Amino acid sequence: MAKQWFRERECIHKDEGAAGESYSGVFYVQALQRLPIDSAMQMARKVESFFWADAPHIIVWLCHECANDLGIADMPRAVSQGVRKQA
């Protein structure tokens, strides 16, 4: 059985102590793709970069403001499973 591995990327607001949650990299990328190009570029600059092909192996920590801007704050299935199990 192969081990699952995940890497975490964070929005720029985590260092400032903002509250937030972890989201699946796949949902993050899909949310970026739904935004107009200028908004998507602005949002992508706020999160540490990664190759989109690696999205299934990425957990993206977003503050509540960034999650709202992306439109994924209210999507329960966008929150990573590991985070749900901890709750």
VEXFIDREN-822121 format. One record per residue (C-alpha): residue number from 1; x, y, z. Coordinates in nm, 4 decimals, decimal comma, always signed. Example, Ala and Ser with C-alpha at 12.3 -4.5 7.8 and 13.67 -1.06 7.14 Angstrom:
residues 2
+-----+----------+----------+----------+
:   i :     east :    north :       up :
+-----+----------+----------+----------+
:   1 :  +1,2300 :  -0,4500 :  +0,7800 :
:   2 :  +1,3670 :  -0,1060 :  +0,7140 :
+-----+----------+----------+----------+
END
This chain:
residues 87
+-----+----------+----------+----------+
:   i :     east :    north :       up :
+-----+----------+----------+----------+
:   1 :  +0,0000 :  +0,0000 :  +0,0000 :
:   2 :  +0,1435 :  +0,3375 :  -0,1006 :
:   3 :  +0,1714 :  +0,6123 :  +0,1572 :
:   4 :  -0,0279 :  +0,9279 :  +0,0995 :
:   5 :  +0,1689 :  +1,2476 :  +0,1329 :
:   6 :  +0,0505 :  +1,6039 :  +0,1454 :
:   7 :  +0,2241 :  +1,9379 :  +0,1303 :
:   8 :  +0,0736 :  +2,2493 :  +0,2778 :
:   9 :  +0,0567 :  +2,5909 :  +0,1182 :
:  10 :  -0,0659 :  +2,8968 :  +0,3044 :
:  11 :  -0,2112 :  +3,2362 :  +0,2252 :
:  12 :  -0,0069 :  +3,5395 :  +0,3247 :
:  13 :  -0,2381 :  +3,6186 :  +0,6152 :
:  14 :  -0,1417 :  +3,3164 :  +0,8278 :
:  15 :  +0,1783 :  +3,4832 :  +0,9460 :
:  16 :  -0,0330 :  +3,7747 :  +1,0701 :
:  17 :  -0,2284 :  +3,5394 :  +1,2969 :
:  18 :  -0,5506 :  +3,5346 :  +1,0952 :
:  19 :  -0,7993 :  +3,2562 :  +1,1627 :
:  20 :  -0,8590 :  +3,0137 :  +0,8805 :
:  21 :  -0,9021 :  +2,6563 :  +0,7636 :
:  22 :  -0,7350 :  +2,4012 :  +0,5396 :
:  23 :  -0,8845 :  +2,3195 :  +0,2016 :
:  24 :  -0,8192 :  +2,0615 :  -0,0642 :
:  25 :  -0,5749 :  +2,1796 :  -0,3300 :
:  26 :  -0,8116 :  +2,0533 :  -0,5991 :
:  27 :  -1,0989 :  +2,2715 :  -0,4749 :
:  28 :  -0,8624 :  +2,5686 :  -0,4478 :
:  29 :  -0,7542 :  +2,5288 :  -0,8116 :
:  30 :  -1,1131 :  +2,4796 :  -0,9298 :
:  31 :  -1,2197 :  +2,7926 :  -0,7420 :
:  32 :  -0,9361 :  +2,9909 :  -0,9039 :
:  33 :  -1,0475 :  +2,8716 :  -1,2466 :
:  34 :  -1,4005 :  +3,0054 :  -1,1862 :
:  35 :  -1,2750 :  +3,3583 :  -1,1158 :
:  36 :  -1,2166 :  +3,6257 :  -1,3810 :
:  37 :  -0,8485 :  +3,6251 :  -1,4829 :
:  38 :  -0,7525 :  +3,9434 :  -1,2968 :
:  39 :  -0,9161 :  +3,8244 :  -0,9751 :
:  40 :  -0,7594 :  +3,4789 :  -1,0102 :
:  41 :  -0,4132 :  +3,6299 :  -1,0552 :
:  42 :  -0,4607 :  +3,8522 :  -0,7501 :
:  43 :  -0,5770 :  +3,5587 :  -0,5398 :
:  44 :  -0,3010 :  +3,3257 :  -0,6602 :
:  45 :  -0,0402 :  +3,5814 :  -0,5502 :
:  46 :  -0,1684 :  +3,5493 :  -0,1931 :
:  47 :  -0,0924 :  +3,1743 :  -0,1696 :
:  48 :  +0,2399 :  +2,9952 :  -0,1941 :
:  49 :  +0,2711 :  +2,8589 :  -0,5455 :
:  50 :  +0,2522 :  +2,4946 :  -0,6534 :
:  51 :  +0,2069 :  +2,3043 :  -0,9766 :
:  52 :  -0,1609 :  +2,2501 :  -1,0463 :
:  53 :  -0,0890 :  +1,8885 :  -1,1364 :
:  54 :  +0,0136 :  +1,8408 :  -0,7712 :
:  55 :  -0,3184 :  +1,9758 :  -0,6403 :
:  56 :  -0,4422 :  +1,6335 :  -0,5177 :
:  57 :  -0,1400 :  +1,6241 :  -0,2858 :
:  58 :  -0,1699 :  +1,9818 :  -0,1607 :
:  59 :  -0,3568 :  +2,1201 :  +0,1376 :
:  60 :  -0,4156 :  +2,4958 :  +0,1112 :
:  61 :  -0,4585 :  +2,6911 :  +0,4333 :
:  62 :  -0,6705 :  +3,0019 :  +0,3725 :
:  63 :  -0,7807 :  +3,2738 :  +0,6105 :
:  64 :  -1,1548 :  +3,3343 :  +0,6201 :
:  65 :  -1,1253 :  +3,6459 :  +0,4024 :
:  66 :  -0,9345 :  +3,4660 :  +0,1255 :
:  67 :  -1,1725 :  +3,1679 :  +0,1406 :
:  68 :  -1,4682 :  +3,4061 :  +0,1045 :
:  69 :  -1,2988 :  +3,5857 :  -0,1870 :
:  70 :  -1,2526 :  +3,2495 :  -0,3553 :
:  71 :  -1,6089 :  +3,1393 :  -0,2819 :
:  72 :  -1,5137 :  +2,8172 :  -0,1019 :
:  73 :  -1,5666 :  +2,9180 :  +0,2606 :
:  74 :  -1,9143 :  +2,7633 :  +0,2719 :
:  75 :  -1,8312 :  +2,4436 :  +0,0813 :
:  76 :  -1,7992 :  +2,1683 :  +0,3447 :
:  77 :  -1,6514 :  +1,9180 :  +0,1012 :
:  78 :  -1,3746 :  +2,1661 :  +0,0176 :
:  79 :  -1,2362 :  +2,1361 :  +0,3715 :
:  80 :  -0,9722 :  +1,8657 :  +0,3827 :
:  81 :  -1,0671 :  +1,5312 :  +0,5390 :
:  82 :  -0,7823 :  +1,5455 :  +0,7920 :
:  83 :  -0,9166 :  +1,8695 :  +0,9299 :
:  84 :  -1,2671 :  +1,7255 :  +0,9582 :
:  85 :  -1,1396 :  +1,4251 :  +1,1543 :
:  86 :  -0,9675 :  +1,6555 :  +1,4029 :
:  87 :  -1,2915 :  +1,8442 :  +1,4718 :
+-----+----------+----------+----------+
END
